Amino acid sequence: MKKLLTILTFTFSLLAQYEWSAPVQLSELGNSPVTYYIIPSISVDKLGTIHAFWIKLIEDEPYEWHSQIEYRKSNDNGISWSVVENLTPEYLTERIYDLKSVCDSQNNIHLVYLRGTEYNKVMYKKFDGTSWTEPYVVHDYAVTNLEIGIDYSDRLYATWFSAYSSNVYFAFLDSVWSSPQPVSSSGQYTIRDITFDKDNNLYSVGRSTGSTARPFLLKYSRIDEQWTLFEEIYDPGETSAGNAITVSGSDTIYVNISIGPYMDDNMNYIVKKHKNDSVWSVPEYVNENTDTSSRKLFIDNDNNLHLYGIYFGENIELIYSTNSSNTWTHDLINQSNGYFDATYDRIDNFYVAYSNQSTVYFQSKKIEVGIENDDEWIIDNFTLGQNYPNPFNNSTTIQFLLKNSSDINLTIYNSKGESVKNLISDKLSKGNYSYTFSADNLNSGIYYYQLNINGRVKDTKKMLHLK
């Protein structure tokens, strides 16, 4: 059955949607049935650099395949991209079955993927701004359901279904990877998505296994360093699952659940609760006939909830949906065939990479939220100006405007994403502010200054230092 990539946005306030950018082709054109481009992954770092990955699947002999992971990046919001880079030239006979990527606060890129022949190994590579590490084996046995996430202290987690014990396993990376361990001793759960609260507790959503599948919330406590919660979310009396999860800054947990026996024959809902509550909200209907295996939830800076998923329909289209006043509408974006990934940069830019098997494409969209007034939108509670002078020699001035009292961090980064100076870290009243950055002891080159308001990155700008 044909599929539509649907991006569904449930809004709690008025929402102005700008247009999606034109599609940018990232991969070469495939040569079906010999070469396919599948399973894209997309991430964005704190400097606004977009990182795109995908699997190139190559048939060497009839029914004999091997895979490569290809990579490109963009420093200008997806307008231009680096040349295609093969990150796994060492794999000449093995296939890669899944991949996920994420960026940490220091702009390192973490890539986790499944590769193998009889069993899939869980593999890991890291990019520090200069080079990629050698591949590292996290676990020897996996099959499907690879998920990764990174908390606010830059601890990386990975979960996967293990073929060796028919159980879900997990591991985390601080300076080194922990030993893989089962999520539960019973092996009664799958995991489809993970997220974190501001205390760095991990929340995951999935389903119970067996004949009575139900959506479940699972929690890993950072203080206890163990899984402490296995909570059934909702029992509709029939087969159901949890598919995507996110946590707001006020600790409200949002979960996407599906009710129905098959991947493409289900009803799609949103439920929510505060993390300390015991009762979930009544499920709110979204749509039906959507792929349960690939959904993502995001909360933007104004607490609007965005749901990404694949819709099964008569035409192959990539579409965008928004809900204002409880009405779901759809806008055509572009064509796709079911492989997609999406990410959000915390300053209300959304990025999507998708594949129709023969080609990988990229598109982006800016979402602004505010109050409508005489056809104009009041969209931001701040303005970050361009430094002056730019380029600069010894010092430059950075100005910003606050429309509300806020907790402010203004930090300077070098081109590797390393923090070189914190100009301000304080609670400021509304008003205009000006700070001088002195670069006397720094080398010439490109630097970035980043404004963080109330714990969230709001804007990043580039400047050039010339001695």
C-alpha positions, 0 to 999 in steps of 0.5 A: 500500500502506498504511504504518505509522510504526514507531519501533524502539528497540534497547537495550543496557541495561534500558529503562523506557518511559513512555507516549506523550502524547496526539496534539495537532493542529498544523495545520488540517483539510485539504480533500482534494483541494484542501488537504493538510498534508504533510512535517512537520519538528520540532526542539527547542532547548536551552531545550526549546522545540519547533519544528514545521513542515509544508507546506500544499499548495493546489490553485488550479486543476486540476493547478495547486498552490502551497505554504506552510510553516506553523510553530508552537512550544511552550514547555511540552513540547507541551501548548500551542502558538503560533498557526499562522504562514505563513513563506512568504507570498511564494509564491503560485504555486510549490510546496515539495517538501521541508523540514528544520529544525535548532536550533543551540547559541544556539537559532537555528532553521535551515530549509532547503527545496526550492521551484520549478516546473521545477527546485527551488531550495534555499532557507534561512531563519533565526529568531533568536528575534525574526524570520525572515530573508528567503529565501536561495537556496543553489542554483538546481537540485535535485530530491530527497534534501534533508538537513541537519545541524549540527555541534558548532561550529554549522556548518550543512550541506545536501546534495541531488541536483542536476538540473543535473548529476545529482550530489549537491551540498553546501554549508555555512553559517558566517557565509555559505553556501559555494559549492555543490560536488559531493560526488564527481566521479563522481556515483555516490552518493546521500545519505540521512542525515548526522551528526557526530562530536565532532571535527565531521567529517561522516558520511553514508550512502546508496547507490551508483547504477546497477545494483549499488546498495550502501550507502556511508559518506561522510565530510567531514573538517573539517580537510581541508575535503573529502570523504575517504572513500567506503566500501562498508559491506556487499555482500549480493549484491543491491540494498541501501542505507544509510538512516540514521546516527548516531555515539555519544560513543565514536565508534561509527558505527551505520548502518541498511541495507536489502536488497531491490529495492523501497522496500516490499519489503526486509529491515532491518538495523543494522551498526556499527563504531568510526570508526577500524576497517576492518571492520563488524559482521555485520548484525543483523536488525530487521524487513522491509517498511519504507520506505527513504526515511524513517528516523532513528537516535538514541542516548540518554544511556545508549547505547540505539539508537533507529530510526524508520521507516515500516512497510508493513502492512494497517492505517494505524497509528503504532506504537512498538517496543522491543527488550529481550533481542533481542526486538522488540515494538510498542505502538500510538501513533496513526494516520498515512499515512507523512509523519513526522519525529522528534527527541531533546532529549538529556535523553531526550525524543523528539518526533514530528510526523506527517501523514495528509495531511489533518492534522499531529499531535504526540506525545512520550515520555519514556524513562528508563534504569536498573537495575530494583530492587524495581519501582523505577528508578534513572534519573538520575545527577543531580538539578537543583533549582528555583532559590530564591527564584523569582521573585527580585530580586537573587540566587537559589540553584541546587542540584544533586546528582551521583551520579557524578564528572562534567565540569559546566557550569552556564550561565544563558541569557536568553529569546533563548537567549543565554548571560549567565553561566557559573556553573561549568565544572569536574570535580566529585566526586559530592555536593550543590552550591549556586551563587548567581546574581546578576542585579544588572546584568540586566533583569527577565524570564525566564531559564533555567539549563542543566546540562551533564554530560560534554558533554551537556545534561541538564536546563534549568529556567526562573526569573523575575527581577523588579527 
